[in-house]
């Protein structure tokens, strides 16, 4: 079976800082992580293709990622960043697709989790930008916190022509064991057919040093039930996942959390279809 890793990152601190990597807990991430570092781990785990996802709201990052994709067989798609609120966002998306590697641009993401306004996605200027993403034939990745999920539901309902991909299950509070109000909001999002979810980011929402598969199972089971395997895709969230688990452990855990009959869709088909890989 072909395996697609639908969510990972790379960065080079000599090119630019990753200003979100602060504090002792994140200190192990304060070094370079490159495609050359990832490739042997991915190949050893049986991963054939990946989707490289933005990390910072810096315009230069997306062209760099597109060039990386053009130069590495492993990377089959890029979820980049652009300012959704700029009046010429449609022109900017077209420009990105004309760059070297531009054909690898599959989606756009913004760090909504860092926005103080819980309804940032519902602003008129943002909605105009989201509509441009849809017009360009791209998808939109949602990186949000649980309290921002109701706005995701409203945005997805208002833009049925745009596919919204929920990263990291919407970051449920796994370490605490709580499920509400996250569960209700996720089910509301999943009820909309233009939404998809990534089975990713769980180990770093759990206790970093003592998590178990049993800790993750209720959350993975909920999104599998709500979205179904045809709208669920695997993502490693490497290298962030290395705070709690190795690349191979994350993949093995995802296998444990899914049934054999669902794995082809979760590990290959959904990502290939949604990101047009």
N, C-alpha and C positions, 0 to 999 in steps of 0.2 A: 504493500500500500504506500502510495506517495503521501508524504507528510508535509503540510504547509504550516510554518510558524507565522501566524498572522500579526504578530506584534513583538518587535524588538527595537532596540535603540543602538546607536553608536555615538561616541563623542571623542574629541581630541582637545584636551585642555590647553594645548599650545595654540590652537586656532581661536578658541573662545572659552570663556568660563561658563560653567553650568552653575548659575547662581543659586539654584535650588538645592544644591548639595551642601548642606550646612549641618553642623552639630556632630557629636561623636557617633550617633547611631548610623549616619550616612557616610561617615568617613571612609569606609572601604570602597566607596564609589568614586572617591576623589582621585582618580587616575584615568588614563586613556583606555577606552574600550573600542576596538576596531573590528572591521570585518574579518581581518586576519586572525583575531582572537576568537571570534565566534565560529568561523567556518569549520575548524576541526571538531568542535563540540557538537555543532549541528549535524555534521556528517556522521559522527559516531552515534548520534541519537536517531539516525535515519531520516533527518529532515532534508528535503530536496529543494524547497523554495521558501523564501521569507518575505515579509512585508516590513520595511523599515519605516519607523514612525518618528515624527518630530519630537524634539525635547524642549526647545526654547522658542520664544516668540521673536525670532530674529530672521529677517527676510533672506539673508544670505544662506541660511542653513538648507533651505529647500533645493536651490540649484546644486549645492554640494552633494546632497543626498541623491539627486537625479543622476549626477555624474558618477557617483559610487555605484548606483544600480547598473548603469551602462557598462561599467568596468568589472562587474562581478556577477557570475552566473547564478550565485546563490540568491541574490536579491531580485525578486520578481515584480515588486511594486513598492511605491513610496506613498506614505500619507504625510503630506507636507503642511506648511503653515503659510498663510497670507492674511493680511488685515481684512477681515470681512466687512469692516465699516468704511473702507475707502470707496469713494464714489465710482472709481474705475475698476472695481474688483473683477468684473468680467474680462476686461482687457488684460489685467494682470494674470489671471488664470490662463488665458490664451498665450501670453508671453512665456509663462513657465513651460507650457507644453511644446513650445518651439525651441527650447533650450536643448543642449546635448543631454540625452537621456529623458527628454520630456515625455516620451511615450510611457514611461514608468510611473508617471503621476496618476494615482488612483483615487486619492482622497485628500481631504483637508481636515486639520484639527487645530483647535485653540485650547489653551489651558483654562477652560471655564472654571475648573476647580479653584483657581486663584482669584476669580472675580468676586468682589464683595457683594454685588447685586445678585441675589439668588435667581432673578428673572432676566439675567443678561441675555439669554438666548431669545427672549421675546421682544427686545428692543427693535424698533422699526429699521434702524440701519443694519443691525445684525441679520434680521429676517431678509432684507434685500440681498445681503451677501450670501446667505444660505440658498436663496433662490438662484443666485448666479452659479453656485456650486452645482446645483441640480441641472441647470441649463448646460453646464459644461460636461455633463455625464459623469460627474465624480460623486463619491459618497462623502459623508461627514461623520468623523469619529467624535464621540462624546467622552471626554474625560471630566467627570463630575463627581461631586460628593452626594451622599444620599439626600440632603436637604434641597439639592438642586434638581432632583429627578422630576418633581411635578412640572417644572418649566420645560424639561425635555419632552414630557408627554404632550404638553400644549404645542410645542414647536413642531414635533413630528406629526401631530394631527393637522396642523395648519399647512404643512408642506408635504402632502402625500406623494409628491413626485420625487422627493429626496429620500435616499436610504440613509438612516441614522444607525451608526454602529456604536453600541455601548461598550466602552473599554472597561475591563477589570470588574465586570458585574455591577458597575456603579459604586464600587468601593464599600461594600457592606462592612459593618463593625464586627468582623469575625473574632477578633481577640476577646471581645466582651461577651460573645455568644448571643447578642441581641439580633433580632431580625426585623422588627418594626421600628420606624415606618418604612424602612427600605423595601421589605417584601411587597407591601401593598403598591408602592410606587412602581416597582419593577414589573409587577403583573399588569399594571395599567399601561406601561410602555410596551410590553410584549403583546398586548391586545391589538396594537397597531401593526398592520402587516408590512409596513415600510421600516421596521426596526429589526436589528440583528444584535447579538451579544457575543462578546469575547470571553471565553473561559480562560481568563488570564488574571494575573495580579493577586491571586488569592493568598499565596504564602506570605506576602508582605503585609497583608491586612490581618493576618493571624499573629499569634505570638511568634516572634522571629526565631526564638531559640528552642521552643518546645512544642511547636505545632504538630498536629497529627492529621492523617487523612480523614479521620473521623470528625475533626474540627471543621473541615472544609465541606464535608458531604452535604449538610443541610442546605448550604448556599449553592453549591453546584447542582444539587438535585432540584432546587427551586427554579433556576434558570433553564435547566433542561426541560422541566415540566412546562414552564411558561412559554418559552420560545420554540421548543422542539429542536431536534438535531439539525434540521434543515435551515435553522436560523441561529446556529451556535457554532463558533469556530475557536480553535485552540490558538493561544498566544503565550509565548514564554515570558514576556516582559523582561528578557535579558537586556542589560546586566543587572537591572534593579532586583530581579529575583535572587541574585547571588547573596543578598543580605540574609536570606533564609534558606536557600537551597541551590544546588548545582543545576545546570541546564538539564542534565539527564534526569535528576530527581523530579524536576517540574514536569517533564514529559511523562515520566512513569506515573506520577501522581494523577495527572489528567487521564491517563489510561485507566487507573483504578477507579476513578470517579465516573467513568462512562461505560455503558454496555457495549459489547462487541458489535452488536447490530447497528449501533449509532456511530461508530468510530470513523467510518469512511467519510460521512458527512461532516463530522466535527473536525477531523484532522486534515481534510482535503477539499471536499466538494463545496462546502459553504464559502470558504475563503476564495476559492478559485472563481466561483460565480460572482460573489459580491464585489470583489476587487478586480474582476475581469483579468485574471492573471494569464 
